[in-house]
Amino acid sequence: MNNNDYIIRPETPNDYREVENLAREAFWNLSKPGCFEHYFIHIMREHEDFIPQLDYVIEVGGKIIGSVMYCKSMLRDEHGNVKDIVTMGPLCVLPEYQRKGYGKALLEHTFKIAAEMGYDTVINFGNPDNYVARGYKSCRRYNVCFEGDLYPAALLVKVLREDALDGRKWFYCPSDVDAPCDDEEAVEKFDALFPPKVKGWQPSQEEFYIHSHSVINRE
Ligand SMILES: CC(C)(COP(=O)(O)OP(=O)(O)OC[C@H]1O[C@@H](n2cnc3c(N)ncnc32)[C@H](O)[C@@H]1OP(=O)(O)O)[C@@H](O)C(=O)NCCC(=O)NCCS
């Protein structure tokens, strides 16, 4: 990859099915047999928390090889004060283009736009390996947790301004945008619109289980 071999541009309605298919290719069998992320993208675009200004694709040779989306979410402190932030994801790159810097380019491009829009904090739930090099830190470092003082290992925070978070305890209040993805029948029905693909087990599913069930107990 070099700076001239790709284009980053907003997603358009003509891209929708291609982007859903690329998400399916990227996430297939990654965290469970099959995947739901193509359905997630499909319903996310219609949700009130979706942020169209941060919906970008990356193209190489006229082909879309990566995509990133964001939605609105909030932090709430112990006194009920609320701060608007963004949640990043899904982020995906076609398997044959992964680990070449395209995901990094998509993130850096959209972080800049998010900052210009006035946001100073990005959160996502994911494998830390993919994000620490982008400046993400554990939620524990910024005192950001779920209700019940839970600091998941996979809850990652990227500040777009050094003074974004002042050390007070914040509770992360995600959007309910992904709630329909629990409906396995709806996911299956949507998946049937795509070319057949074999579901199966791979080690990344255990890795996902470990990351998504781990919490950080101490600083
Ligand atoms: C995760 C994903 C979006 C990253 O995009 P990418 O284009 O492959 O990643 P990049 O080449 O831009 O690398 C991003 C960072 O990942 C890390 N990384 C790269 N290769 C890695 C490897 N083999 N193991 C661990 N970390 C690695 C590096 O920290 C890299 O940062 P650096 O360039 O500063 O070193 C992409 O691999 C993907 O679509 N994976 C499947 C779907 C997925 O897991 N999405 C994220 C959900 S949490």
The ligand as an SDF file (V2000), in Angstrom:
LIG
                    3D

 48 50  0  0  0  0  0  0  0  0999 V2000
   -9.2400   -5.4030   12.0330 C   0  0  0  0  0  0  0  0  0  0  0  0
   -9.0820   -4.8380   10.6250 C   0  0  0  0  0  0  0  0  0  0  0  0
  -10.2070   -3.8920   10.3330 C   0  0  0  0  0  0  0  0  0  0  0  0
   -7.7610   -4.0760   10.5870 C   0  0  0  0  0  0  0  0  0  0  0  0
   -7.5660   -3.5490    9.2940 O   0  0  0  0  0  0  0  0  0  0  0  0
   -6.2070   -3.8560    8.5340 P   0  0  0  0  0  0  0  0  0  0  0  0
   -6.2050   -3.0780    7.2750 O   0  0  0  0  0  0  0  0  0  0  0  0
   -6.0650   -5.3360    8.4320 O   0  0  0  0  0  0  0  0  0  0  0  0
   -5.1610   -3.3170    9.5990 O   0  0  0  0  0  0  0  0  0  0  0  0
   -3.8690   -2.4170    9.3460 P   0  0  0  0  0  0  0  0  0  0  0  0
   -2.9930   -3.0860    8.3470 O   0  0  0  0  0  0  0  0  0  0  0  0
   -4.2990   -1.0250    9.0650 O   0  0  0  0  0  0  0  0  0  0  0  0
   -3.1890   -2.5280   10.7710 O   0  0  0  0  0  0  0  0  0  0  0  0
   -3.7760   -1.9020   11.8870 C   0  0  0  0  0  0  0  0  0  0  0  0
   -3.0140   -2.2820   13.1400 C   0  0  0  0  0  0  0  0  0  0  0  0
   -3.3110   -3.6460   13.4530 O   0  0  0  0  0  0  0  0  0  0  0  0
   -2.1970   -4.2210   14.1080 C   0  0  0  0  0  0  0  0  0  0  0  0
   -1.8150   -5.4340   13.4310 N   0  0  0  0  0  0  0  0  0  0  0  0
   -1.4940   -5.5770   12.1510 C   0  0  0  0  0  0  0  0  0  0  0  0
   -1.1990   -6.8570   11.9110 N   0  0  0  0  0  0  0  0  0  0  0  0
   -1.3310   -7.5160   13.0620 C   0  0  0  0  0  0  0  0  0  0  0  0
   -1.1780   -8.8640   13.4460 C   0  0  0  0  0  0  0  0  0  0  0  0
   -0.8250   -9.8190   12.5700 N   0  0  0  0  0  0  0  0  0  0  0  0
   -1.4340   -9.2040   14.7410 N   0  0  0  0  0  0  0  0  0  0  0  0
   -1.7870   -8.2640   15.6280 C   0  0  0  0  0  0  0  0  0  0  0  0
   -1.9480   -6.9740   15.2970 N   0  0  0  0  0  0  0  0  0  0  0  0
   -1.7270   -6.6090   14.0400 C   0  0  0  0  0  0  0  0  0  0  0  0
   -1.0990   -3.2480   14.0620 C   0  0  0  0  0  0  0  0  0  0  0  0
   -1.0700   -2.6330   15.3200 O   0  0  0  0  0  0  0  0  0  0  0  0
   -1.5210   -2.2510   13.0030 C   0  0  0  0  0  0  0  0  0  0  0  0
   -1.0580   -0.9790   13.3250 O   0  0  0  0  0  0  0  0  0  0  0  0
    0.3610   -0.4350   12.7020 P   0  0  0  0  0  0  0  0  0  0  0  0
    0.1410   -0.3550   11.2240 O   0  0  0  0  0  0  0  0  0  0  0  0
    0.5540    0.9060   13.3300 O   0  0  0  0  0  0  0  0  0  0  0  0
    1.3750   -1.4650   13.0920 O   0  0  0  0  0  0  0  0  0  0  0  0
   -9.0650   -5.9710    9.5550 C   0  0  0  0  0  0  0  0  0  0  0  0
   -8.0030   -6.8330    9.7880 O   0  0  0  0  0  0  0  0  0  0  0  0
  -10.3560   -6.7530    9.5210 C   0  0  0  0  0  0  0  0  0  0  0  0
  -11.2740   -6.4280    8.7910 O   0  0  0  0  0  0  0  0  0  0  0  0
  -10.4250   -7.8520   10.2930 N   0  0  0  0  0  0  0  0  0  0  0  0
  -11.6400   -8.6590   10.3400 C   0  0  0  0  0  0  0  0  0  0  0  0
  -12.7890   -7.9170   10.9480 C   0  0  0  0  0  0  0  0  0  0  0  0
  -12.4470   -7.3330   12.3090 C   0  0  0  0  0  0  0  0  0  0  0  0
  -11.8540   -8.0010   13.1500 O   0  0  0  0  0  0  0  0  0  0  0  0
  -12.8550   -6.0760   12.5190 N   0  0  0  0  0  0  0  0  0  0  0  0
  -12.6350   -5.3790   13.7670 C   0  0  0  0  0  0  0  0  0  0  0  0
  -13.6550   -5.7750   14.7650 C   0  0  0  0  0  0  0  0  0  0  0  0
  -13.0310   -5.5690   16.4180 S   0  0  0  0  0  0  0  0  0  0  0  0
  1  2  1  0
  2  3  1  0
  2  4  1  0
  2 36  1  0
  4  5  1  0
  5  6  1  0
  6  7  2  0
  6  8  1  0
  6  9  1  0
  9 10  1  0
 10 11  2  0
 10 12  1  0
 10 13  1  0
 13 14  1  0
 14 15  1  0
 15 16  1  0
 15 30  1  0
 16 17  1  0
 17 18  1  0
 17 28  1  0
 18 19  1  0
 18 27  1  0
 19 20  2  0
 20 21  1  0
 21 22  1  0
 21 27  2  0
 22 23  1  0
 22 24  2  0
 24 25  1  0
 25 26  2  0
 26 27  1  0
 28 29  1  0
 28 30  1  0
 30 31  1  0
 31 32  1  0
 32 33  2  0
 32 34  1  0
 32 35  1  0
 36 37  1  0
 36 38  1  0
 38 39  2  0
 38 40  1  0
 40 41  1  0
 41 42  1  0
 42 43  1  0
 43 44  2  0
 43 45  1  0
 45 46  1  0
 46 47  1  0
 47 48  1  0
M  END
$$$$
